[in-house]
């Protein structure tokens, strides 16, 4: 039996942070919101701004982010904007969402 409720789910996402000569793997826990297909299509019809809006909409929160002083940063809108403005974070978060949905589809 399937229960129709707004779906949120948490996944660990690996971010490949560029460093001299390669990259360093770091992880964050991302809580996603599973958007309805109609809303997804509407957001993705546009240009690059549509993709940005889409990613902002699917991310409920990110945990496990630390600052330069090694202190855990509290989740808020400013931190969300700052993180999603980093290209390799943006890509990893989007890929994590797509992978989670594709795996759910394949397993069913």
HELIX and SHEET records of a PDB file:
HELIX    1   1 UNK A   37  UNK A   44  1                                   8    
HELIX    2   2 UNK A   48  UNK A   58  1                                  11    
HELIX    3   3 UNK A   77  UNK A   84  1                                   8    
HELIX    4   4 UNK A   87  UNK A  107  1                                  21    
SHEET    1   A 3 UNK A   8  UNK A  19  0                                        
SHEET    2   A 3 UNK A  22  UNK A  33 -1                                        
SHEET    3   A 3 UNK A  59  UNK A  63 -1                                        
END                                                                             
